[in-house]
Amino acid sequence: MKKSLNVAVVGATGLIGSKFIPVLEKRNFPINKLKVFASKKSEGKKIRAFGTEHVVQPLDNGCFVGIDLVFFSAEKEISLKYAPIAVNEGAYVIDNSSAFRENPQIPLIIPEINGNILQTTNARLIANPNCSTSIAILPLLALEKNFGLKKIIYTTYQAVSGSGQKGLADLIRCRNGKTPTFYQTDVSKNFIPKIGGYSIFGYTEEEVKMIKETKKILGKEVSVSATCVRVPVENCHGISVEVELEKEFYDEDIKSLFRKIEGATFYELPTPNIADGKDEVFIGRIKRSLAFKNGLSYFCVGDNTLKGASLNAVQIAEKLIEYGKI
């Protein structure tokens, strides 16, 4: 195992990409050399990290030579083009876009749930899940192991930071009485029950992501439905999760189980203000669902820029180090 790594961050000036460096610093990630990349409009900007300034560079062939690990936090098209190049130039890649999540040959990882896959896989490209999936799914493995899962229904309340800088800027713009330029309507006084373009059966791309990613991460062909909604909150996603379990349960057993979930904290009334800037997912409002036999409902909130993106990616990298992959 290497004591220190040569690391690159692609999309380092974006809303999510800019979170990677503080997470790496906070967790004392073993970095020898850091390179930061972004679009040409950010070329030459300086980012301070690990006590020194790093100049933002544009992507090009050969830019990943000598790099051990690359975090991608850019548009899907950028990942599709440059992530394979980074792998071919000798790096491990952890990609935060949707480019590779559905590929059966590429692991889709939440370390607390299926991080053990990294111990045996030969894949050098790892996909980071959708931010809402990462937040909502943590309790589901425990439920599956103890009671069995039959059905899952998600309803999300997703902050504008999930849309990046443009979404956040549009919220602030509309709060100041200006016309929206990114969302189709004024998100500051509204909610938008559509995230991404329409896909199949009236579901949006965001909803399909949650459905497919849940099945892949859990490794089970469970019935899943999702409705994803954008709300006028700057940061942190909330998700209402309703499940039908295969076995009967006692309410106290569920609460006891949820209190033991790695990466989560039981909190009776989880809100964005509680979760903002925190590493863990907050789970509360636990109750029986009256819609199903053996039905259970809970509400969870997490920082979509952290556990929903940058933190989960760094935790994947830590697992790769733990297993001696890099």
C-alpha positions, -999 to 999 in steps of 0.1 A, spaced: 0 0 0 13 34 -10 18 59 18 8 88 -4 -9 92 -38 -8 114 -68 -44 126 -70 -64 147 -96 -98 163 -93 -117 170 -125 -143 197 -123 -126 212 -93 -142 247 -97 -178 234 -98 -202 235 -69 -197 198 -62 -162 195 -74 -150 222 -51 -162 201 -21 -137 173 -28 -107 192 -16 -121 201 18 -133 165 23 -98 152 14 -82 177 38 -106 169 66 -100 132 63 -62 135 60 -62 117 27 -27 106 19 -18 129 -10 17 133 -25 8 155 -54 -25 171 -64 -36 183 -98 -69 202 -105 -87 203 -138 -117 222 -151 -131 238 -183 -110 262 -203 -128 292 -189 -114 283 -154 -79 276 -168 -52 295 -147 -74 299 -116 -57 290 -84 -71 267 -58 -56 264 -23 -53 229 -9 -31 212 15 -12 244 23 -3 253 -12 -19 268 -43 -27 247 -73 -33 261 -108 -63 248 -127 -55 231 -159 -76 220 -189 -81 184 -198 -60 168 -225 -45 135 -236 -15 127 -213 -27 149 -184 -32 119 -161 2 102 -167 17 96 -132 -16 100 -115 -28 72 -92 -64 83 -86 -88 107 -103 -121 121 -89 -144 131 -117 -171 157 -109 -180 170 -143 -207 166 -170 -215 131 -182 -200 138 -216 -166 148 -200 -166 116 -180 -174 95 -210 -145 110 -229 -118 114 -203 -124 87 -176 -113 59 -200 -83 80 -209 -74 83 -172 -77 46 -167 -56 39 -198 -29 63 -185 -27 42 -153 -51 58 -128 -80 46 -108 -111 66 -115 -141 74 -92 -168 91 -113 -196 112 -99 -216 115 -131 -243 92 -144 -221 81 -173 -212 46 -160 -237 38 -132 -259 14 -152 -229 -4 -168 -230 -39 -153 -192 -42 -156 -186 -11 -135 -191 -12 -97 -216 13 -82 -205 17 -46 -218 30 -13 -190 18 10 -213 11 40 -235 -12 19 -214 -29 -8 -179 -16 -4 -167 -52 -1 -170 -55 -39 -139 -34 -42 -119 -61 -25 -123 -85 -54 -131 -65 -84 -104 -57 -111 -123 -26 -122 -103 6 -122 -133 27 -129 -158 30 -100 -192 48 -102 -205 71 -75 -243 68 -71 -269 95 -76 -270 119 -46 -306 111 -36 -300 73 -39 -269 76 -16 -289 94 11 -321 73 9 -306 38 6 -285 35 38 -312 19 59 -324 -4 32 -297 -30 34 -304 -34 71 -341 -38 64 -333 -63 36 -311 -84 59 -335 -85 88 -370 -84 72 -366 -87 35 -377 -60 10 -407 -63 -14 -414 -28 -25 -397 7 -22 -414 40 -29 -393 72 -29 -405 108 -29 -376 133 -29 -373 169 -19 -342 179 -36 -322 211 -30 -311 234 -59 -275 226 -52 -282 193 -69 -283 213 -101 -249 228 -95 -239 264 -96 -266 272 -121 -294 259 -99 -281 278 -68 -277 310 -88 -312 307 -102 -327 304 -67 -308 335 -55 -317 353 -87 -354 346 -82 -353 355 -45 -342 389 -56 -372 393 -79 -355 385 -112 -366 361 -139 -353 325 -138 -328 316 -165 -321 280 -156 -353 264 -142 -385 265 -161 -402 285 -134 -394 306 -103 -381 280 -79 -378 305 -50 -416 304 -43 -424 270 -59 -415 234 -62 -409 216 -95 -420 179 -97 -397 172 -126 -359 167 -125 -343 159 -158 -360 150 -190 -387 124 -194 -376 88 -198 -400 58 -198 -436 54 -186 -437 91 -176 -407 88 -152 -380 114 -154 -343 106 -158 -337 113 -121 -364 89 -111 -351 62 -134 -316 67 -119 -329 61 -84 -349 30 -95 -320 13 -113 -293 23 -89 -312 10 -59 -315 -25 -75 -279 -25 -85 -265 -14 -51 -287 -38 -31 -281 -66 -56 -318 -74 -56 -346 -72 -81 -370 -54 -58 -400 -33 -70 -391 4 -68 -409 36 -77 -397 72 -74 -410 108 -77 -383 134 -77 -391 170 -68 -370 202 -68 -377 225 -38 -366 260 -29 -338 249 -5 -302 258 -11 -286 225 1 -295 190 14 -319 166 0 -348 151 19 -364 118 9 -396 101 21 -391 63 19 -420 39 21 -413 1 20 -432 -31 21 -413 -57 41 -415 -95 37 -417 -102 75 -436 -87 103 -418 -63 126 -421 -44 159 -417 -7 159 -390 -6 185 -370 -32 166 -369 -9 136 -358 21 157 -331 0 174 -319 -12 140 -318 23 125 -297 36 155 -270 11 145 -267 20 108 -232 30 98 -231 66 84 -265 75 98 -279 92 128 -314 87 143 -330 121 146 -367 125 152 -373 155 129 -346 156 103 -343 188 83 -319 205 59 -306 228 85 -297 199 107 -279 180 79 -261 209 62 -224 204 63 -226 171 81 -212 138 69 -240 115 82 -275 110 70 -302 119 95 -332 94 97 -365 100 115 -403 102 112 -403 64 115 -438 50 114 -459 21 100 -472 25 65 -510 20 64 -508 13 27 -491 -21 29 -490 -52 51 -457 -50 69 -454 -15 56 -428 10 70 -421 47 63 -392 69 72 -378 103 63 -342 110 58 -321 141 50 -285 143 39 -260 168 25 -262 160 -12 -228 177 -18 -212 154 8 -226 119 13 -245 124 -19 -213 131 -38 -178 141 -27 -177 123 7 -190 90 -7 -164 92 -35 -136 98 -10 -149 69 11 -147 47 -20 -111 58 -24 -103 50 12 -117 15 6 -94 10 -24 -65 20 -2 -77 -4 26 -78 -33 2 -44 -25 -13 -57 -16 -47 -39 17 -48 
